[in-house]
Amino acid sequence: MYKKSIDDLFNQEVFPLSDAKTPGRTLEESFERSLGKLYQAVSGGYSHWAITYSGGKDSTLLTILACEVLKRRLPWGPYAVDVIYSDTLQEIPPMHEIALNFLNHIKQLAQENELPISVHITQPDWQQTFWFLILGKGYPVPHRRFWWCTERLKIKPVKKVLQNLSASNTGVLTGVRFGESDRRDGRLKQSATCLGVGECGQVLRYQGALAPIAHWKTCQVWDFLAIYAPLWGWPTDKVVNLYGDTSARFGCWTCTLVDKDRALEIAMQRNGNEYLRHLADFRQRLLEVTSDPASRILRPNGVPGKLKMEARRRLMEELIGLQEKLRLVLIRDEEIQAIQNFWSQDEKGDSY
């Protein structure tokens, strides 16, 4: 039985070293190890933290952990925390609303307690949005061999913020965990490296970032968000209610990189939002149109290439019609204008 409470752990002056890959036996043990990793990050020179927040359970846990270190004014804490939320403009509406409410809570927390916490909301450039690339340029929907969305919608916008924050003492905290997928586990194990503080892997580097909660079990994440976070005043009830104990990943409602979008189904079941079914149907429509050879222009080598202009215009009309029907913003006026401008200036049209 672990004898220390989570609140007691904040007052520790020394943290034990442990294997970054092995799950903690209890929630308290996992929490202690995360604090230890953050402590060693600061000791190793990373006294400014930038958190990549997605609105999901893992990044919510990580953000609360980092903000609580500042809120409790621990002597070893960072001098500032920047929370970066990447709004792809394609987020599942209930999840997007929860994320924005959570960010507003952070802003209020920082203001009331005079904490050096800043919130940044990024969006892709108008000529890099999901709809501009599909409806404007005629890209097929993302698939495993042409996974073009993440880099343009999330990574590049976040990098712009990080460039402005760039400093040798900035540690980028990410909520990746072992056990989420074999592919991610492999990348985590390959990228674990020694930073000169404690044992190798104590401050885990993952694509240039630190992963303080990599060792948490999924059940421990849920227990923390459902039990401890609300006691400290954090609005995590909606995240718990939306997700439940599911392992489904919540992201873009237009995501075509999954065989079946369980996230939309779960959001419909848990929240009774039937309008989400229309979004799921339009996602399927995108798949059908872009996988139909008759909707694609053949490249010189005979391989299907970009969408024909007729298909792009048809999808644009259907999307705007759906937007008006649901009274939701699914495509921004700026995107529509950018797409129409591109069409008028596109000399190639339906040729290569």
C-alpha positions in Angstrom: 0.0 0.0 0.0 1.4 3.4 -1.0 1.4 5.5 2.2 1.8 9.0 0.6 -1.1 11.1 -0.6 -0.8 13.1 -3.8 -1.0 16.4 -1.9 1.9 15.2 0.3 4.0 14.4 -2.8 4.1 18.1 -3.8 6.1 18.8 -0.6 8.9 16.3 -1.3 12.4 17.6 -1.6 13.8 14.4 -3.1 12.3 12.2 -5.7 13.4 8.5 -6.3 14.8 7.5 -9.6 12.8 4.9 -11.5 12.5 3.2 -14.9 10.6 5.6 -17.2 9.0 2.8 -19.2 7.6 0.7 -16.3 4.0 1.6 -15.2 3.6 2.8 -11.6 1.9 0.3 -9.4 -0.5 2.9 -8.0 -1.7 6.3 -9.1 0.3 7.9 -6.3 3.5 6.2 -7.4 2.9 7.3 -11.0 2.3 10.8 -9.8 5.4 10.9 -7.7 7.5 9.7 -10.7 6.0 12.4 -12.9 6.9 15.1 -10.3 10.4 13.6 -10.2 10.7 13.8 -14.0 9.6 17.5 -13.9 12.0 18.2 -11.0 14.9 16.7 -13.0 13.9 18.6 -16.1 14.3 21.9 -14.2 17.5 20.6 -12.6 18.8 19.8 -16.0 18.2 23.3 -17.3 14.6 23.2 -18.6 13.1 25.9 -16.3 10.5 27.0 -18.8 7.8 24.6 -19.9 5.7 24.6 -23.1 2.9 22.1 -23.1 1.3 20.7 -26.2 -2.4 20.5 -25.1 -4.9 18.6 -27.4 -8.0 18.5 -25.2 -7.7 14.8 -24.6 -7.3 12.9 -21.3 -3.5 12.7 -21.3 -2.7 16.2 -22.2 -5.3 17.4 -19.7 -3.6 15.4 -17.0 -0.2 16.8 -17.9 -1.4 20.4 -18.1 -3.0 20.1 -14.6 0.2 18.6 -13.2 2.4 21.4 -14.6 0.0 24.2 -13.6 -0.3 22.8 -10.0 3.5 22.9 -9.7 3.3 26.6 -10.4 0.1 27.2 -8.4 1.6 25.6 -5.3 4.8 27.7 -5.8 7.1 24.8 -5.4 10.7 26.1 -4.9 12.0 23.9 -7.8 9.2 24.8 -10.2 9.6 26.4 -13.6 9.6 30.2 -14.0 6.8 30.1 -16.6 4.4 27.7 -18.4 3.0 28.1 -21.9 0.0 26.0 -22.9 -0.3 25.5 -26.6 -3.6 24.2 -28.0 -3.6 23.2 -31.7 -7.0 24.0 -33.2 -7.1 22.1 -36.5 -10.5 23.7 -37.4 -11.7 20.1 -37.7 -12.1 19.2 -34.0 -15.2 17.2 -32.9 -17.5 20.0 -31.7 -18.2 18.7 -28.1 -14.4 18.1 -27.6 -13.6 21.5 -29.0 -16.0 23.2 -26.6 -14.5 21.3 -23.6 -11.0 22.2 -24.6 -11.8 25.9 -24.9 -13.6 25.9 -21.5 -10.5 24.2 -20.0 -8.2 26.9 -21.5 -10.5 29.6 -20.1 -10.2 28.0 -16.7 -6.4 28.2 -17.0 -6.5 31.8 -18.0 -8.7 32.6 -15.0 -6.5 30.6 -12.7 -3.4 32.4 -13.9 -5.0 35.8 -13.5 -6.5 35.2 -10.0 -3.3 33.7 -8.6 -0.9 36.0 -10.6 0.8 33.0 -12.2 3.2 33.1 -15.2 1.0 30.9 -17.3 0.1 31.8 -20.9 -2.3 30.2 -23.3 -1.8 30.0 -27.1 -4.4 28.8 -29.6 -2.9 27.9 -33.0 -4.7 27.4 -36.3 -3.3 26.3 -39.7 -2.7 29.0 -42.3 -5.7 29.5 -44.6 -3.8 27.9 -47.5 -2.9 24.9 -45.4 -6.4 24.0 -43.9 -8.1 20.7 -44.4 -10.8 22.1 -46.7 -8.4 24.3 -48.8 -6.2 21.3 -49.6 -9.1 19.0 -50.4 -11.6 21.4 -52.0 -9.1 23.9 -53.3 -6.1 21.9 -54.5 -8.0 18.6 -54.8 -6.0 16.5 -52.4 -7.5 13.1 -51.7 -8.4 12.5 -48.0 -5.5 11.5 -45.8 -4.6 7.9 -45.8 -1.7 5.8 -44.5 0.4 6.3 -47.7 -0.3 10.0 -47.9 -0.7 11.2 -44.3 -0.6 14.9 -45.1 -2.9 16.3 -42.4 -1.0 16.2 -39.1 2.0 18.1 -40.3 0.0 21.0 -41.9 -2.9 21.2 -39.4 -1.0 20.7 -36.1 2.7 20.5 -36.2 3.6 23.5 -38.3 1.3 25.9 -36.4 2.7 24.7 -33.0 6.2 25.1 -34.3 5.5 28.7 -35.1 4.6 29.3 -31.4 7.6 27.3 -30.2 10.0 29.4 -32.4 8.8 32.5 -30.6 9.4 30.7 -27.3 12.6 29.1 -28.4 15.3 29.2 -25.8 17.9 26.7 -24.5 15.9 26.4 -21.2 12.5 25.5 -22.8 11.3 22.0 -22.3 8.4 20.9 -24.5 6.1 18.7 -22.5 3.9 16.2 -24.3 1.3 13.8 -22.9 2.4 10.7 -24.9 2.3 7.4 -22.9 3.5 3.9 -23.3 0.8 1.4 -24.1 -1.3 3.6 -26.4 -0.1 1.8 -29.6 2.7 -0.5 -30.7 3.8 2.1 -33.2 4.1 4.9 -30.6 5.7 2.6 -28.1 8.4 1.8 -30.6 9.1 5.4 -31.3 9.2 6.2 -27.6 11.7 3.5 -26.8 14.0 4.5 -29.7 14.0 8.2 -28.7 14.6 7.7 -24.9 17.9 9.4 -24.2 20.0 10.5 -21.3 20.0 14.3 -20.7 22.6 14.2 -18.0 20.2 14.3 -15.1 19.7 11.1 -13.1 19.5 7.8 -15.1 19.0 7.5 -18.8 15.3 7.9 -19.6 14.4 9.8 -16.4 13.7 12.8 -18.5 12.4 11.2 -21.7 12.9 12.9 -25.0 10.4 12.2 -27.7 10.7 14.1 -31.0 12.5 16.9 -29.1 10.0 16.9 -26.3 9.7 15.6 -22.7 7.2 12.9 -21.7 6.6 13.2 -17.9 3.5 10.9 -17.9 4.8 8.2 -20.3 4.6 5.5 -17.6 1.0 6.1 -16.5 -1.7 3.4 -16.9 -4.9 4.4 -18.7 -7.0 3.6 -15.6 -4.7 5.8 -13.5 -5.3 8.7 -15.9 -9.1 8.3 -15.6 -8.9 8.0 -11.8 -6.9 11.2 -11.5 -9.3 13.2 -13.8 -12.4 11.8 -12.1 -11.3 12.1 -8.4 -8.3 14.3 -7.7 -8.6 17.0 -10.4 -12.1 18.1 -9.4 -11.0 18.4 -5.7 -8.4 20.9 -6.8 -11.0 22.9 -8.8 -10.3 21.6 -12.3 -13.3 21.2 -14.7 -12.5 17.7 -15.8 -16.0 16.2 -15.4 -16.9 16.9 -19.0 -13.8 15.2 -20.3 -14.6 12.1 -18.2 -18.2 12.1 -19.2 -17.4 12.4 -22.9 -14.7 9.8 -22.9 -15.9 7.5 -20.2 -13.3 4.7 -19.8 -13.0 4.2 -23.6 -9.6 4.0 -25.3 -10.9 5.7 -28.4 -8.8 8.7 -29.6 -10.7 12.0 -30.1 -9.5 14.3 -32.8 -10.8 15.6 -36.1 -14.4 14.7 -37.1 -13.2 14.4 -40.7 -10.4 11.9 -39.8 -10.1 9.2 -42.4 -7.1 7.5 -40.9 -9.3 5.1 -38.9 -11.4 2.3 -40.2 -14.3 3.2 -38.1 -14.6 6.5 -36.2 -15.5 5.4 -32.7 -14.9 8.9 -31.3 -18.0 10.3 -33.1 -20.1 7.3 -32.1 -19.1 7.7 -28.4 -19.7 11.4 -28.5 -23.2 10.7 -29.9 -24.0 8.1 -27.3 -22.7 10.0 -24.3 -24.0 13.4 -25.2 -27.1 12.7 -27.3 -25.9 15.0 -30.0 -27.6 13.4 -33.1 -26.1 16.1 -35.3 -22.8 14.3 -35.1 -24.3 11.5 -37.1 -24.5 14.0 -40.0 -20.8 14.7 -39.6 -20.1 11.0 -39.6 -22.1 10.6 -42.8 -20.2 13.5 -44.5 -16.9 11.9 -43.5 -18.0 8.7 -45.2 -19.1 10.8 -48.2 -15.5 12.2 -48.4 -14.1 8.7 -48.4 -16.5 7.6 -51.2 -15.8 10.5 -53.5 -12.0 10.6 -53.1 -11.7 6.8 -53.5 -13.8 6.8 -56.7 -11.4 6.8 -59.7 -14.1 8.7 -61.7 -13.7 11.7 -59.3 -9.9 11.8 -59.8 -7.6 13.1 -62.5 -5.2 10.5 -63.8 -1.5 11.3 -63.6 0.8 10.8 -66.6 1.7 7.4 -65.2 -2.0 6.4 -64.9 -2.2 6.6 -61.2 -5.3 8.5 -59.8 -4.2 12.0 -58.7 -6.1 15.1 -57.5 -9.8 15.5 -57.4 -11.5 16.8 -60.5 -12.9 20.3 -60.3 -16.5 19.0 -60.6 -16.0 16.8 -57.6 -14.5 19.6 -55.6 -17.3 22.0 -56.3 -19.9 19.3 -55.5 -18.3 18.6 -52.2 -18.1 22.3 -51.4 -21.8 22.8 -52.1 -22.7 19.8 -49.9 -20.5 21.0 -47.1 -22.0 24.5 -47.1 -25.5 22.9 -47.2 -24.7 20.8 -44.2 -23.3 23.8 -42.4 -26.5 25.7 -42.9 -28.6 22.7 -41.9 -26.8 22.1 -38.7 -26.1 25.8 -38.0 -22.5 24.9 -37.2 -19.3 26.5 -38.5 -17.8 23.6 -40.5 -15.9 25.8 -43.0 -14.9 29.4 -42.4 -15.7 32.3 -44.7 -11.9 32.9 -45.0 -11.5 29.3 -46.3 -14.3 29.6 -48.8 -12.8 32.8 -50.1 -9.3 31.3 -50.3 -10.6 28.3 -52.1 -12.6 30.3 -54.7 -9.5 32.6 -55.2 -7.4 29.5 -55.9 -9.9 28.1 -58.3 -10.0 31.3 -60.3 -6.2 31.5 -60.5 -5.6 27.8 -61.1 -4.4 27.5 -64.7 -3.9 23.7 -64.6 -7.5 22.9 -63.7 -8.2 19.3 -64.4 -4.7 18.6 -65.8 -1.2 18.0 -64.6 
